[in-house]
Amino acid sequence: MSTKKRVCVIAAREPLLRRAAALDLEVLSVQSPQEFRSLPAGLADSVTTLVLDYHDRDLLVETVGALHAARPLDGVFTVYEEALLPTAHLVDALGLPGASYETVKLLTDKWAMREHLREAGVGTVAAALGRGEADLAAFGAEHGYPFVAKPVAGSASLGVFRVDTAAEVPSVAGRLREVGLDLFLMEEFLDGHEISVDGISFHGRYVMLAVCDKITGAGFIEFGHSLPTALDADRLGAVEELVASFLECVGLTEGLSHVEVKLTAAGPKIVEGHNRRGGDRLNTMADAVYGVDLEELGLAWAAGAAEELPAAPPARCGTAVRFFTAERGVVREVLGADEVRAHPQVLELHVNFPVGRSVPRLRWSLDRAGYVVVRADTAAEALALGQDLASRIRLVVDPADPDRAADDASHRELIGELDQAGRLGYRTS
C-alpha cells in the first residue's frame, strides 16, 4: 500500500498538479465538466481525476466521501475562488484540516463579513445591503460620499461602482440594474494606499509573508503590484496586528490567507479576505523575493507535509507586475512582446489577446491585455522597469464599434458567473 500523502484538489490546473507531483503527493483531482482537460503527460501515476459538478454539495460529499472511506485523504485544497466553498464542505463533512464552511462563507459573503467584524469591533467599516436607488440615496445621506456599491459575493473587481455625489445616485442605480445587480453591497469608501497581505497560519499562529503595494485604476481594477512593500516597520506592525485579528475573528486559523487592506487616515482597514493565495502573479513574485512558492506551501500544508515557518524569510530582491491594456477591437498585430520577453530581468510575460482575438471593453481584471513580471534589486526599481517594459507592448487593433446592449449583456453574464450570492442563500431576482 502506498505511503504517500493523499490530497483532494478541487479545480486543479496543470501547474498545481505538477507541484503536487514534485511534493510526491497522490492527488484526487476534482474538476467540473467545463474545466476537464486530459491529464498532462507524466502525471498518470500520481493523479486520479473525478469529473463532476462540485457546486452540487450532496454529490461532491457523497462521491468524494465514498472514495475517502476506501482510501483516506489527508487533506483538501484549492486556490480558486469559485472552489473555496465546495472545498469547505468537504473539510466539514470528512473531518479534515482546513477552513470550515462557516469561515469560508464569512469570507465569501462580504455583507456577513462586515456585520461580523462590526460586532467584534475589528476594523469597522460602514456597510449595508441595497436593492435600488432609494437605498443608495439613504446610504449616502447617512454615511456621506463617496461610497462604493458592489456585488455581495463577487471577485476580480467586477461590477464595482463608486458613488461620488448625491447627483450620481440615479445613474449608478441605472448601471447596477443594467448589469443585473438587483441586490448589492454598499460600503464607505476607504481613502488611502492599498496593499495586499499574503500569509499562512499554523494552528492559529499567523506568519505574514508577502505584503504588496498596489496600483489601481478605473473601476478599482488592479494594474500593478510591487514586492516587498515600501511601508516602514511601524506601519507594517499595525497591518500585521490588524490582519492577525481579522483572521482570528473569522476563524481562519489554518492555511493560506490573502487579505486586502487600505491604509486610511484612521489607520489600516480591511477591504476583504480570502483563504487562498493571492492572484495577479503574486505567487511568482513571492517565490522570487522570498523563495516561498505560496501555492506549493499551501498544498503541502493541506496534505500535512509542510514544515511550519518560524517567520517570513528575508527579502532577497524586488519584483513587480505591470498590466497593460489595449483599445477594443480585433487584434491585427502585437508589437514589442518579443523584445520584452528577451529582457534578462523578465520573469513572465503574457498577452491575453493574440492576433485574431477581440479585445473587449475594460470591465474587470481579465479584460486587461496582458502583464509583465520583472525582478530587480529593489521593489522600486522593479516597478519602474515593469512600467517601462509594459509600455513597449502595443496591441494594434482594427477598431470595433461599441455595442452598449451587448456590453451590458456580457457584463450581466459575467456577474452571474462570479457573484456567489445565490449560493450563499440570497435571492438575487
Buried (B, 14 or more C-beta within 10 A) or exposed (E): EEEBBBBBBBBBBEEBBBBBBEBEBBBBBBBBEEBEEEBBEEBEEBBBBBEBEBBEBEEBBEBBBEBBEEEEBBBBBBBBBBBBBBBBBBBBBBEBBBBBBEBBBBBBBBBBBBBBBBEBEBBBBBBBBBEEBEBBBBBBEEBEBEBBBBBBBBBBBBBBBBBEEEEBBEEBBEBBBBBBBEBBBBBBBBEBBBBBBBBBBBEEEBBBBBBBBBBEBEBBBBBBBBBBBBBEEEBBEBBBEBBBBBBBBBBBBBBBBBBBBBBBEEEBBBBBBBBBBBBBBBBBBBBBBBEBBBBBBBBBBBBEBBEEBEEBEEBEBBBBBBBBBBBBBBBEEBEBBEEBBEBEBBBEBEBBBEEEEEBBBBBBBEBBBBBBBBBBEBBBBBBBBBBBBBEBBBBEBEEBEEEEEEBBBBBBEBBEEBBBBBBBEBEBE
